[in-house]
């Protein structure tokens, strides 16, 4: 299958859960509330997702954790994916 995507709005949207980690991924919020990533992992993620033909939006879990199981429920980035609030972590 070949996708013929001519404009950014035609690209598939991926929701990515991220947690800031100094020196690895830095999160920057603009006045519109849009979140972007910088540093090594942020720039790599941006390049890979764009090369694969995806648009993406970043989300930060409210607990700002990677994820752990507490009372049978996942928290953090893993919880975002398990609870369908993100597609990728």
C-alpha positions in Angstrom: 0.0 0.0 0.0 1.3 3.4 -0.9 0.0 6.5 0.9 0.0 9.7 -1.2 0.1 12.4 1.4 0.4 15.9 0.1 -0.1 18.1 3.2 0.6 17.8 6.9 -3.1 17.4 7.8 -3.2 14.2 5.7 -0.5 12.5 7.9 -1.6 10.1 10.6 -1.6 11.4 14.1 0.3 9.5 16.9 -0.1 10.5 20.5 3.2 10.1 22.4 3.5 10.0 26.2 6.8 11.5 27.4 8.4 12.3 30.7 11.1 15.0 30.7 14.6 13.7 31.6 17.4 16.2 31.9 20.0 15.8 29.1 17.9 13.2 27.2 14.5 14.8 26.5 13.5 18.3 27.3 9.9 19.4 27.1 9.0 22.9 25.9 5.5 24.3 26.1 4.5 27.3 24.0 1.7 29.9 24.8 -0.8 27.8 22.8 -0.2 24.9 25.2 1.5 22.8 22.4 4.4 20.7 23.7 7.6 20.1 21.8 10.6 18.0 22.6 14.3 18.8 22.4 17.6 17.2 23.4 18.9 13.9 22.0 15.8 11.6 22.4 13.4 14.3 21.5 15.2 15.2 18.2 15.6 11.5 17.3 11.9 10.8 18.0 10.9 13.8 15.8 13.2 12.6 12.9 11.9 9.0 13.0 8.2 9.8 13.3 8.5 12.4 10.5 10.5 10.0 8.3 7.8 7.4 8.8 5.1 9.9 7.8 3.5 10.7 11.1 2.3 13.8 12.8 2.5 13.6 16.5 1.4 15.3 19.7 3.1 14.9 23.0 1.4 14.3 26.3 2.9 14.3 29.8 1.4 11.9 32.3 -0.1 13.8 35.3 2.2 11.9 37.7 5.3 12.5 35.5 6.4 8.9 35.9 7.5 6.2 33.5 4.9 3.7 34.9 4.4 1.1 37.5 1.5 -1.2 38.6 -0.3 0.0 41.6 -3.4 -1.9 42.9 -3.8 -3.5 39.4 -3.6 -0.2 37.5 -0.7 1.1 35.4 0.5 4.6 36.1 2.7 7.0 34.2 3.5 6.7 30.5 2.5 3.0 30.5 -0.8 3.9 32.0 -1.3 6.5 29.2 -0.9 3.8 26.6 -2.9 1.1 28.5 -5.8 3.6 29.0 -5.7 4.7 25.4 -4.6 8.3 26.2 -1.4 7.7 24.1 -0.4 5.5 21.3 3.3 5.3 22.1 5.5 5.9 25.1 
